[in-house]
Amino acid sequence: MKLQTTIPLSAALNQIDYNSKVLFLGSCFAENIGEKLEYFKFQNLVNPFGIIFHPIAIEKLITRAINEVNFTENDIFYHNEQWHCFEVHSSLSNADKELFLSTLNAVIDDFKNYIFEASHLVLTLGTAWVYREIASDMVVANCHKIPQKKFLKELLSPYDVSDALQGIEALIKNVNPNCIIINTVSPVRHTKDGIVANSLSKARLISGVHDVIEPRKNTHYFPSFEIMMDELRDYRFYEEDLIHPNNTAISIIWEKFKTVWIASETEPLQKKIDTIQKGLLHRPFNEESEGHLKFKEDLKSKISEVKYILPQVDFN
């Protein structure tokens, strides 16, 4: 008896290996998968400007980076004893104005360099709901807890979504024509908008994304949303907030992502790195015992083996 709907998946061409450089941009789910690549020591960069939920904000940051447009005083503002920027997440906000600006510009410079080098770009869209600041008529990435009366709430159309994604693709392919773009829709539900409004938002994202998918042009779709909604259709796969996928769900989706996008020949190295990572977390009862000293030497030897193959890897 079959008790679960499964999404058919097959291995993609041009998969991720240890020579790849993967750029993750988007919602918190992008960070969930990015953390898996980081754990297994693949080369990656995840949300350098913090969590970004919608495609217009992502396109704006990529445009700024590629065109080498630095942040200035005109792009920041002071609120609740912190300097903020409407284009980035509040995790970058700072009480020191000069430090904030210098940090933003250092990040945009590193971001630009990584765009030029990335082998894969993974875009994870969270919502089609956006906020437009009334004073500037600008769609923002983050409202930074400014009163909602200062904004208009709008719902992107599928065309708006596809238009932004096409802009991102054109920008990336112009400077890095071989970059593979993987689009996905976050399975995290934005219930603060309401269940029905969240469903409408996800539908518009999915429709807009599929307007730009073209595998022959290295623009792909990975069904993380569908896996969560159909294969993992049970609240035991959610955190206590009943919104975010829990570690079990994330691990299952990661395994499916691996099936499609992670080269199978990396598996032996992944296993070695997993052993090292678990070893580094080990806490002995007696650090001076003969058994623990031998364990440390064995672990050091395993780290040396991996670093010989992957000199860029750092286990600190």
Secondary structure, DSSP 8 states (H G I E B T S, - for coil): ------------SS-B-TT-EEEEEESHHHHHHHHHHHHTT-EEEE-TT----SHHHHHHHHHHHHTT----GGGEEEETTEEEETTS-GGG-BS-HHHHHHHHHHHHHHHHHHHHH-SEEEEEE--SEEEEETTTTEEES--TT--GGGEEEEE--HHHHHHHHHHHHHHHHHH-TT-EEEEEE-----GGG-HHHHHHHHHHHHHHHHTT-BGGGTEEE--HHHIIIIIT-SGGGB-TTSSSB-HHHHHHHHHHHHHHHB-GGGHHHHHHHHHHHHHHH---S-TTSHHHHHHHHHHHHHHHHHHHH-TT----
